[in-house]
């Protein structure tokens, strides 16, 4: 069993609330269009647009706001008034002003781990927005390195583990997304700990690698310190 020296954490919906605010914005979007369309799958159409536009706009608030505008124009056949478009854009900007709410056990877990491991943060999305959230969270001091990437892929993790750790085999990646945090980190050679969140964007779903020898699932971050101790003694 290799010695674990580095713990890498995802940010959104692992350390603090994020998807909750996107869901509130989705509802605001639906309310703004209620007088102009009655299609039953409006939110599905929006998510399809967001997913389709990832290759153009990337992850985060900006791509979401532009996708709301695009969807509004599509579903109303361009009949939606300009003032509604303005309100949709304002709803998108509000995503930049929501408070950062850390999740249960976050400070306790980071405090317990910082003296025994090198902690790094690996998050994806718009650099401006992610930097704002990291600063507002008050958690930056826990991390020896902070990486903001456009997407979390095997290649991205290989680079990060090579640059900031003693190697993937000495690293544990912790996150709430099977698609972004768990599977590519395992592919890169790291250990991975899945901590589910009640709200997870459908794009981030994937088949759980339950039988993988370097994979574990925990209910909350409070279980992480004892899990790591157990992992070291296997």
C-alpha positions in Angstrom: 0.0 0.0 0.0 1.6 3.3 -1.1 1.8 6.1 1.5 -0.8 8.7 0.9 0.7 12.2 1.0 -1.7 14.4 -0.9 -5.5 14.9 -0.8 -7.1 16.8 -3.7 -10.5 18.3 -3.3 -13.2 19.3 -5.7 -14.8 22.6 -4.8 -18.4 23.1 -6.1 -20.9 20.8 -4.2 -18.0 19.1 -2.4 -16.8 22.0 -0.2 -19.6 24.5 -0.8 -23.1 24.7 -2.3 -23.3 25.4 -6.0 -25.9 23.4 -7.9 -28.6 24.7 -5.5 -28.2 28.2 -6.9 -28.3 27.1 -10.5 -31.6 25.3 -9.7 -33.0 28.6 -8.3 -31.9 30.3 -11.5 -33.6 27.6 -13.6 -36.8 28.3 -11.8 -36.5 32.0 -12.2 -35.9 31.4 -16.0 -39.1 29.3 -16.1 -41.1 32.0 -14.3 -39.9 34.7 -16.7 -41.0 32.7 -19.7 -44.3 31.5 -18.3 -46.3 34.1 -20.3 -44.5 33.2 -23.6 -44.4 29.4 -23.7 -46.1 26.5 -22.2 -43.8 23.7 -23.4 -43.6 21.1 -20.6 -39.9 20.3 -21.0 -38.5 23.9 -20.7 -35.9 23.0 -18.1 -34.8 20.0 -20.1 -34.4 22.2 -23.2 -32.3 24.6 -21.1 -30.0 21.8 -19.8 -29.7 20.4 -23.3 -28.6 23.8 -24.5 -26.1 24.2 -21.7 -24.6 20.8 -22.4 -24.5 21.5 -26.2 -22.7 24.8 -25.5 -20.0 23.4 -23.2 -17.5 23.2 -26.1 -18.1 26.9 -26.9 -18.5 28.6 -23.5 -17.2 26.0 -21.0 -18.5 25.4 -17.5 -19.9 28.1 -15.3 -22.2 31.1 -15.0 -21.4 32.7 -18.3 -22.2 29.7 -20.4 -25.4 29.1 -18.4 -26.6 32.7 -18.9 -26.0 32.6 -22.7 -27.7 29.2 -22.9 -30.8 30.7 -21.1 -30.9 33.4 -23.7 -30.5 31.0 -26.6 -33.2 28.7 -25.1 -35.6 31.6 -24.6 -35.3 32.6 -28.2 -35.7 29.1 -29.5 -38.8 28.1 -27.5 -40.6 31.4 -28.2 -39.6 31.5 -31.8 -37.8 34.8 -31.1 -41.0 36.4 -29.8 -39.7 36.9 -26.2 -39.4 40.7 -25.5 -36.1 42.4 -25.0 -36.9 43.3 -21.4 -37.3 39.6 -20.6 -34.0 38.8 -22.1 -32.5 41.6 -20.0 -34.1 40.0 -16.9 -32.7 36.6 -17.9 -29.2 38.0 -18.1 -29.7 39.7 -14.8 -30.7 36.3 -13.3 -27.5 34.9 -14.7 -25.4 37.6 -13.2 -27.0 37.0 -9.8 -25.2 33.7 -9.7 -22.1 35.7 -9.0 -23.6 37.3 -5.9 -25.0 34.3 -4.0 -23.2 33.7 -0.7 -20.7 30.9 -0.4 -22.2 28.3 2.0 -19.7 25.6 3.0 -21.1 22.1 3.4 -21.2 20.2 6.7 -17.9 18.9 8.2 -15.8 20.9 5.7 -13.8 23.0 8.1 -13.5 20.1 10.5 -12.2 17.7 7.9 -9.7 20.3 6.4 -8.5 21.2 9.8 -7.9 17.6 10.7 -6.1 16.8 7.5 -3.9 19.9 6.9 -1.2 18.8 9.3 -0.9 15.2 8.0 -1.3 15.7 4.2 -0.6 18.2 1.5 -4.0 19.6 0.5 -4.7 20.9 -3.0 -7.9 22.2 -4.7 -8.9 21.1 -8.2 -11.9 22.9 -9.6 -13.3 23.6 -13.1 -15.1 26.4 -14.7 -14.8 30.1 -15.3 -11.6 31.4 -13.7 -13.1 34.7 -12.5 -16.0 33.0 -10.9 -14.0 30.2 -9.3 -11.4 32.6 -7.9 -14.3 34.6 -6.4 -15.8 31.5 -4.7 -12.4 30.3 -3.4 -11.7 33.8 -1.9 -15.2 34.1 -0.4 -15.2 30.6 1.1 -12.3 31.5 3.5 -10.8 28.0 2.7 -7.9 29.1 0.5 -5.4 29.0 3.4 -5.8 25.2 3.7 -4.5 24.5 0.3 -0.9 24.3 -0.9 -2.0 24.6 -4.5 -5.2 25.7 -6.3 -5.8 24.5 -9.9 -8.7 25.9 -11.9 -9.1 23.9 -15.1 -11.5 24.2 -18.1 -12.4 20.5 -17.7 -11.4 17.6 -15.5 -9.9 14.9 -17.7 -7.4 12.2 -17.2 -4.7 14.3 -18.9 -5.6 17.3 -16.6 -5.2 15.1 -13.5 -2.0 13.6 -14.8 -0.5 17.0 -15.1 -1.8 18.2 -11.7 -0.6 15.1 -9.9 2.8 15.3 -11.6 3.2 19.0 -10.7 1.8 19.1 -7.2 2.1 15.6 -5.7 4.6 12.8 -5.2 2.6 10.9 -7.8 -0.9 9.8 -8.5 -0.4 6.6 -6.5 0.2 8.8 -3.4 -2.9 11.0 -4.0 -6.6 10.8 -3.1 -9.1 12.8 -5.1 -12.3 13.7 -3.2 -15.4 15.0 -5.0 -19.1 14.7 -5.7 -19.0 14.1 -9.4 -18.4 10.6 -10.7 -17.8 11.9 -14.2 -15.4 14.7 -13.3 -13.9 13.9 -9.9 -13.8 10.2 -9.6 -13.4 8.3 -12.9 -10.7 10.4 -14.6 -8.7 10.6 -11.3 -8.8 6.8 -11.1 -7.8 6.6 -14.8 -4.8 8.8 -13.9 -3.7 6.4 -11.2 -5.0 8.1 -8.0 -7.3 6.9 -5.3 -10.8 8.5 -5.3 -13.4 9.2 -2.7 -16.9 9.9 -3.8 -19.0 12.1 -1.5 -22.5 12.4 -3.1 -24.4 15.7 -3.0 -28.2 15.8 -2.9 -28.2 17.9 -6.1 -25.9 16.9 -8.9 -26.2 18.1 -12.5 -27.2 15.2 -14.8 -24.1 15.9 -16.9 -21.9 14.8 -14.0 -23.6 11.4 -13.6 -21.8 8.2 -14.5 -21.7 4.6 -13.5 -20.2 4.1 -10.1 -16.9 2.1 -10.2 -18.0 0.3 -7.0 -15.5 -2.6 -7.5 -12.5 -0.6 -8.2 -9.7 -1.2 -5.6 -8.8 2.4 -5.3 -12.4 3.7 -5.0 -14.5 4.5 -1.9 -17.8 6.1 -1.2 -18.5 8.2 1.9 -21.7 9.9 3.1 -20.0 13.1 4.2 -16.6 14.7 4.6 -16.6 14.0 8.3 -15.9 10.4 7.4 -12.8 11.3 5.4 -10.1 11.5 8.1 -10.9 8.1 9.6 -11.2 6.6 6.1 -7.7 7.9 5.2 -6.3 6.4 8.4 -7.9 3.1 7.5 -6.5 3.3 4.0 -3.0 3.8 5.2 -3.1 0.7 7.4 -4.4 -1.7 4.8 
